[in-house]
Amino acid sequence: MTADGGFDLYLGIDWSGAKGARTKGIQVAAADPGNGLPKVMPSPYRDSGVWSRQDVLTYVVATVSAGQRVLAGFDFAFCYPYEDEGSYFPGLEDTPAGPSEVWALVEKAAEKDPELYGAALYQRSDLPYRDYFMAPGWFGDLYRHRQRRTESASSAVTTPHPVFKCIGAANVGTGSLAGMRLLHRLRQAGPEVRIWPFDPEPGGRLTVVEIFPRLFFRRAGGDPRAWSDPANLASVLAHYGSQSGSLPPVRTEDEADALISAAALRALSSERSLWRQAQHPAAAREGWIFGAAWDSKRG
């Protein structure tokens, strides 16, 4: 597999770090090759159709066994800032040296919590990491508004929030902790799973990338706040090559984000320049949002 696209299935996954077995905040949309409209998928493992984080892990791993070539985008930060201070946790001895070590750290801290819930890293007072987080009832002494290089690149289009922020409506931190547990499990799944940009080229059967749905909206000239406006969604989908057609009712912002992400991944996966962002020195330690480019210009 080369960086030409050519996948058999494109998955846009709007993620959630909320506590609990199932959450309606998790939405999965699928796009087949071509220009058909993406579709929101119910969980195949539950009569309710509501996804859990474990369901998502089970499903994407199953695609490997099914022999499909899948590009799956997840809406959470794949790692923490490093380049700004030369460390994920500045001042701390024995800090992780790379992303796989960060994921293993989160997994070990939260291993007793079911459904990939990851908040133990900032909840446990016996661990030295909570001072770096802003969390419910806790403003760490070492918390700062740090950004990864990819977030700085994305800020030319929209504004990501810090990964160490685990409170409020724009909370990305808790979902990212749960996501890091998922990445740890995927890393154990073998060479058929490629986690970009840490594995620079897509390949194997499953390639996983970090996404930011608001960035996809903005790249297409759409308004992510108007997710319930059919004309807005249709325009963004058309920008990413989806044919006009009858779009089923979109009930939530999470569904809209998943649909747009699946369409964007299908369209952008053939752009070699986006895959080459993995060559930036920061990408190897911090990760990179697929679709974020250093030459982004404020529109």
C-alpha positions as CSV (number, residue, x, y, z in Angstrom):
1,M,0.0,0.0,0.0
2,T,1.3,3.4,-0.9
3,A,0.1,6.9,0.0
4,D,-2.2,6.9,-3.0
5,G,-5.5,6.2,-1.2
6,G,-6.9,3.0,-2.6
7,F,-8.6,1.8,0.6
8,D,-11.6,-0.4,0.6
9,L,-13.4,1.4,3.4
10,Y,-13.1,4.9,5.1
11,L,-14.3,5.3,8.7
12,G,-14.9,8.6,10.4
13,I,-15.1,8.0,14.1
14,D,-16.3,10.7,16.5
15,W,-14.9,9.6,19.8
16,S,-15.8,10.2,23.5
17,G,-14.0,9.9,26.8
18,A,-17.2,9.9,28.9
19,K,-17.4,7.4,31.7
20,G,-19.7,4.5,31.1
21,A,-20.1,1.5,28.9
22,R,-22.0,3.1,26.1
23,T,-22.3,6.7,25.0
24,K,-24.2,8.4,22.2
25,G,-21.2,10.7,21.8
26,I,-19.5,7.9,19.8
27,Q,-20.6,7.9,16.2
28,V,-19.1,5.9,13.3
29,A,-19.7,6.8,9.6
30,A,-18.5,4.7,6.7
31,A,-17.7,5.7,3.1
32,D,-17.0,3.2,0.3
33,P,-14.6,4.0,-2.5
34,G,-16.2,6.2,-5.2
35,N,-18.5,9.2,-4.6
36,G,-21.4,7.7,-2.7
37,L,-22.7,9.5,0.4
38,P,-21.2,8.2,3.7
39,K,-23.5,6.5,6.1
40,V,-23.8,6.6,9.9
41,M,-23.4,3.0,11.2
42,P,-25.0,1.5,14.3
43,S,-22.9,-0.8,16.5
44,P,-23.3,-4.3,15.1
45,Y,-22.8,-5.7,18.6
46,R,-25.9,-4.3,20.4
47,D,-29.6,-4.2,19.7
48,S,-29.6,-0.5,20.7
49,G,-27.0,0.3,18.0
50,V,-25.2,2.6,20.5
51,W,-21.4,2.2,20.4
52,S,-19.1,1.6,23.3
53,R,-15.3,2.2,23.0
54,Q,-14.7,-1.5,23.2
55,D,-17.2,-2.0,20.3
56,V,-15.2,0.4,18.2
57,L,-11.9,-1.4,19.0
58,T,-13.5,-4.8,18.3
59,Y,-14.9,-3.5,15.0
60,V,-11.8,-1.9,13.6
61,V,-9.7,-5.0,14.5
62,A,-12.3,-7.2,12.9
63,T,-11.8,-5.3,9.6
64,V,-8.2,-6.6,9.6
65,S,-9.4,-10.2,9.8
66,A,-11.9,-9.5,7.1
67,G,-9.1,-8.6,4.7
68,Q,-10.3,-5.1,3.9
69,R,-7.9,-2.2,3.5
70,V,-9.3,0.3,5.9
71,L,-8.5,4.0,6.7
72,A,-9.9,4.9,10.1
73,G,-9.9,8.4,11.5
74,F,-10.3,9.0,15.2
75,D,-11.2,12.4,16.7
76,F,-8.8,12.5,19.7
77,A,-5.2,13.6,20.2
78,F,-2.8,10.7,19.7
79,C,-0.2,12.2,22.1
80,Y,0.9,15.2,24.2
81,P,3.0,18.2,23.4
82,Y,6.7,17.5,23.5
83,E,8.6,19.9,21.2
84,D,7.8,23.1,23.2
85,E,9.6,21.9,26.3
86,G,11.5,18.8,25.2
87,S,9.3,16.6,27.4
88,Y,5.7,15.4,27.7
89,F,5.9,16.1,31.5
90,P,8.6,18.7,32.0
91,G,10.6,18.4,35.2
92,L,9.5,14.8,35.9
93,E,12.1,12.1,36.0
94,D,11.6,8.9,34.0
95,T,9.1,10.7,31.7
96,P,8.0,8.7,28.6
97,A,10.4,9.1,25.6
98,G,7.8,8.4,22.9
99,P,4.2,7.9,22.0
100,S,4.1,4.1,22.6
101,E,5.5,4.7,26.1
102,V,2.8,7.3,26.8
103,W,0.1,4.9,25.7
104,A,1.5,2.2,27.9
105,L,1.6,4.6,30.8
106,V,-2.1,5.5,30.4
107,E,-3.0,1.8,30.0
108,K,-1.1,0.9,33.2
109,A,-2.6,3.7,35.2
110,A,-6.2,2.9,34.1
111,E,-6.0,-0.9,33.6
112,K,-8.6,-1.5,36.3
113,D,-11.2,0.8,34.7
114,P,-13.5,-0.9,32.1
115,E,-14.3,0.3,28.6
116,L,-11.0,2.0,28.0
117,Y,-11.8,4.8,30.4
118,G,-8.5,6.7,30.9
119,A,-9.0,9.4,33.5
120,A,-7.0,7.6,36.1
121,L,-3.9,9.4,34.9
122,Y,-5.2,12.6,36.4
123,Q,-7.5,11.1,39.1
124,R,-4.9,9.0,40.9
125,S,-3.1,11.0,43.6
126,D,-0.5,8.3,43.9
127,L,0.8,9.1,40.5
128,P,2.9,12.2,39.6
129,Y,1.0,13.2,36.5
130,R,-2.1,14.9,37.8
131,D,-0.4,18.3,38.4
132,Y,-0.1,18.7,34.6
133,F,-3.8,18.5,34.1
134,M,-6.8,20.8,34.3
135,A,-9.6,18.5,35.5
136,P,-12.9,18.5,37.4
137,G,-12.0,19.8,40.9
138,W,-8.4,20.0,40.1
139,F,-6.2,22.7,38.5
140,G,-2.7,21.3,38.5
141,D,0.2,23.5,39.5
142,L,2.1,22.5,36.4
143,Y,-0.8,22.9,33.9
144,R,-0.1,25.3,31.1
145,H,-1.7,26.1,27.8
146,R,0.6,23.9,25.7
147,Q,0.0,23.0,22.1
148,R,1.4,20.4,19.8
149,R,2.9,21.5,16.5
150,T,0.0,20.1,14.6
151,E,-2.4,22.1,16.7
152,S,-0.5,25.3,15.9
153,A,-0.8,24.4,12.3
154,S,-4.6,23.8,12.6
155,S,-5.1,27.1,14.4
156,A,-4.7,28.8,11.1
157,V,-8.1,27.3,10.3
158,T,-9.8,26.6,13.7
159,T,-8.7,26.5,17.3
160,P,-7.9,23.2,19.0
161,H,-7.9,23.1,22.8
162,P,-5.0,21.8,24.9
163,V,-4.8,18.0,25.4
164,F,-4.1,18.4,29.1
165,K,-7.5,20.2,29.5
166,C,-9.9,17.6,30.8
167,I,-12.9,19.8,31.8
168,G,-15.6,21.8,30.0
169,A,-17.5,21.7,26.8
170,A,-14.3,21.8,24.7
171,N,-12.7,19.0,26.7
172,V,-10.4,17.0,24.5
173,G,-8.2,15.5,27.2
174,T,-10.4,12.8,28.6
175,G,-11.3,11.5,25.2
176,S,-7.6,11.5,24.3
177,L,-6.7,9.5,27.4
178,A,-9.3,6.8,26.4
179,G,-8.0,7.0,22.9
180,M,-4.5,6.4,24.0
181,R,-5.6,3.2,25.6
182,L,-7.2,2.2,22.3
183,L,-3.9,3.0,20.5
184,H,-2.0,0.8,23.0
185,R,-4.3,-2.1,22.2
186,L,-4.1,-1.5,18.5
187,R,-0.3,-1.4,18.7
188,Q,-0.4,-5.0,20.1
189,A,-2.5,-6.1,17.2
190,G,0.5,-6.7,14.9
191,P,2.0,-5.3,11.7
192,E,-1.3,-5.3,9.8
193,V,-2.2,-2.2,11.9
194,R,-0.4,1.1,11.0
195,I,-0.7,4.1,13.3
196,W,0.1,7.2,11.4
197,P,2.3,9.3,11.6
198,F,4.4,7.0,13.9
199,D,4.3,4.5,11.1
200,P,4.9,7.0,8.4
201,E,3.4,5.2,5.4
202,P,-0.1,3.7,5.3
203,G,0.0,-0.1,4.9
204,G,-1.1,-3.4,6.1
205,R,-4.9,-3.8,6.4
206,L,-5.7,-1.0,8.8
207,T,-4.3,2.5,8.8
208,V,-5.3,4.7,11.8
209,V,-5.0,8.5,11.7
210,E,-5.9,11.4,14.0
211,I,-8.7,13.7,12.7
212,F,-10.2,17.0,13.7
213,P,-13.7,17.3,12.1
214,R,-13.8,21.1,12.5
215,L,-10.7,21.3,10.4
216,F,-12.5,19.3,7.6
217,F,-15.5,21.7,7.8
218,R,-13.2,24.8,7.5
219,R,-11.1,23.3,4.7
220,A,-14.4,23.0,2.7
221,G,-15.6,26.5,3.5
222,G,-18.4,25.1,5.8
223,D,-19.5,26.1,9.2
224,P,-19.1,23.4,11.9
225,R,-21.6,25.3,14.1
226,A,-24.3,24.8,11.5
227,W,-24.1,21.1,11.5
228,S,-27.9,20.7,11.5
229,D,-28.3,22.8,8.3
230,P,-28.7,20.3,5.4
231,A,-27.4,22.8,2.9
232,N,-24.2,23.4,4.9
233,L,-23.6,19.6,5.2
234,A,-24.4,19.0,1.5
235,S,-21.9,21.7,0.5
236,V,-19.1,20.3,2.6
237,L,-19.8,16.7,1.4
238,A,-19.8,17.9,-2.2
239,H,-16.4,19.6,-1.6
240,Y,-15.1,16.2,-0.6
241,G,-16.5,14.6,-3.7
242,S,-19.6,13.0,-2.4
243,Q,-22.4,12.9,-5.0
244,S,-25.6,14.9,-4.3
245,G,-28.4,12.8,-3.0
246,S,-30.8,12.3,-0.2
247,L,-28.9,12.8,3.0
248,P,-30.7,11.1,5.9
249,P,-31.6,13.3,8.8
250,V,-28.6,14.2,10.9
251,R,-29.7,14.1,14.6
252,T,-26.5,15.2,16.4
253,E,-23.3,17.2,15.9
254,D,-21.4,13.9,16.5
255,E,-23.2,12.3,13.6
256,A,-22.4,15.2,11.4
257,D,-18.7,15.2,12.4
258,A,-18.5,11.4,11.6
259,L,-20.1,11.8,8.2
260,I,-17.9,14.7,7.1
261,S,-14.8,13.0,8.4
262,A,-15.5,9.8,6.4
263,A,-16.0,11.8,3.2
264,A,-12.9,13.9,3.9
265,L,-10.7,10.9,4.5
266,R,-11.8,9.3,1.3
267,A,-11.0,12.5,-0.7
268,L,-7.8,13.5,1.1
269,S,-6.2,10.1,1.3
270,S,-4.9,10.5,-2.3
271,E,-3.0,13.7,-1.5
272,R,0.6,12.7,-1.0
273,S,1.5,16.1,0.5
274,L,-0.7,15.3,3.5
275,W,0.9,12.0,4.2
276,R,4.3,13.7,4.0
277,Q,3.5,15.8,7.1
278,A,4.7,12.7,8.9
279,Q,8.2,13.8,7.9
280,H,8.0,16.8,10.2
281,P,10.3,16.2,13.2
282,A,7.5,16.9,15.7
283,A,5.2,14.3,14.2
284,A,7.2,11.3,15.5
285,R,6.7,12.4,19.1
286,E,3.5,14.4,19.1
287,G,1.4,12.9,16.3
288,W,-0.2,14.9,13.5
289,I,-3.8,15.7,12.6
290,F,-4.5,14.3,9.1
291,G,-5.3,17.3,6.9
292,A,-3.4,19.9,8.9
293,A,-0.7,21.5,6.8
294,W,2.0,23.9,7.7
295,D,1.0,26.1,4.8
296,S,-2.6,26.5,6.1
297,K,-3.7,30.1,5.7
298,R,-6.3,31.8,7.7
299,G,-9.5,32.1,5.6
